[in-house]
Amino acid sequence: MMEELTISVKIAERPYRLTITKEEEEFVRKAAKQINDRMKDFSDHYAYKDKQDLLAMVSLLFGTKALKYEALEEKEKSRFSERLAEIDKLLSKAL
């Protein structure tokens, strides 16, 4: 059974208490830091009226990145499957 722990992270200057597994802790803390860092970047470079706008833009940024990585992963899986099929054909001919 995975060990659970309760942590607190700040996002947009608001604390959030989360119950997560020990294995997730590093990723959750890094994600919170990245969100805050990107919010600061957007705030420094663009005129946004409130934190809701900044959170929306950061969400869009990370959502877009996640979708790109998912598409890339699917493409790689497909290429891997095709290559395995080619190897299987070659092995079948050899035997």
C-alpha positions as CSV (number, residue, x, y, z in Angstrom):
1,M,0.0,0.0,0.0
2,M,1.3,3.4,-0.9
3,E,2.0,5.8,1.9
4,E,-0.2,8.9,1.9
5,L,0.7,12.3,3.3
6,T,-1.0,15.7,3.6
7,I,0.9,18.6,2.1
8,S,0.1,22.3,1.6
9,V,1.0,24.1,-1.6
10,K,0.4,27.7,-2.6
11,I,-1.0,28.6,-6.0
12,A,-1.7,32.2,-6.8
13,E,-1.0,33.1,-3.2
14,R,-3.7,30.7,-1.9
15,P,-2.8,27.6,0.2
16,Y,-4.2,24.2,-0.9
17,R,-4.1,21.2,1.4
18,L,-3.7,17.9,-0.6
19,T,-3.6,14.3,0.4
20,I,-1.2,12.5,-2.0
21,T,1.1,9.6,-2.1
22,K,4.8,10.1,-1.1
23,E,5.7,9.3,-4.7
24,E,3.6,12.2,-6.0
25,E,5.0,14.8,-3.7
26,E,7.9,16.0,-5.8
27,F,5.7,16.3,-8.9
28,V,3.0,18.2,-7.1
29,R,5.4,20.6,-5.6
30,K,7.2,21.1,-8.9
31,A,3.8,21.6,-10.7
32,A,2.7,24.3,-8.1
33,K,6.1,26.1,-8.6
34,Q,5.7,26.0,-12.4
35,I,2.2,27.4,-12.2
36,N,3.3,30.2,-9.9
37,D,6.4,30.9,-12.1
38,R,4.3,31.0,-15.3
39,M,1.8,33.3,-13.6
40,K,4.6,35.7,-12.7
41,D,5.9,35.6,-16.3
42,F,2.5,36.4,-17.7
43,S,1.9,39.1,-15.1
44,D,5.3,40.7,-15.9
45,H,4.7,40.7,-19.7
46,Y,1.0,41.2,-20.2
47,A,-1.7,43.4,-18.8
48,Y,-4.1,41.1,-16.9
49,K,-6.6,42.5,-14.5
50,D,-6.7,39.6,-12.0
51,K,-5.3,36.3,-11.0
52,Q,-8.2,34.5,-12.7
53,D,-7.0,35.7,-16.1
54,L,-3.4,34.5,-15.2
55,L,-4.7,31.1,-14.1
56,A,-6.7,30.7,-17.2
57,M,-3.7,31.5,-19.4
58,V,-1.4,29.2,-17.4
59,S,-4.0,26.4,-17.7
60,L,-4.2,26.9,-21.4
61,L,-0.4,26.8,-21.7
62,F,-0.1,23.6,-19.7
63,G,-3.1,22.0,-21.3
64,T,-1.6,22.6,-24.7
65,K,1.7,21.2,-23.7
66,A,0.0,18.1,-22.3
67,L,-2.0,17.5,-25.5
68,K,1.2,17.9,-27.6
69,Y,3.0,15.3,-25.5
70,E,0.0,12.9,-25.7
71,A,0.0,13.2,-29.5
72,L,3.7,12.7,-29.6
73,E,3.4,9.6,-27.3
74,E,0.7,8.1,-29.6
75,K,2.9,8.7,-32.6
76,E,5.8,7.0,-31.0
77,K,3.7,4.1,-29.9
78,S,2.4,3.7,-33.5
79,R,6.0,3.8,-34.9
80,F,7.1,1.3,-32.3
81,S,4.3,-1.1,-33.1
82,E,5.1,-0.8,-36.8
83,R,8.7,-1.5,-36.2
84,L,7.8,-4.6,-34.1
85,A,5.6,-5.9,-36.8
86,E,8.5,-5.5,-39.3
87,I,10.8,-7.4,-37.0
88,D,8.2,-10.1,-36.5
89,K,7.9,-10.5,-40.3
90,L,11.7,-10.8,-40.7
91,L,11.9,-13.4,-37.9
92,S,9.0,-15.4,-39.3
93,K,10.8,-15.5,-42.7
94,A,14.0,-16.5,-41.1
95,L,12.4,-19.4,-39.3
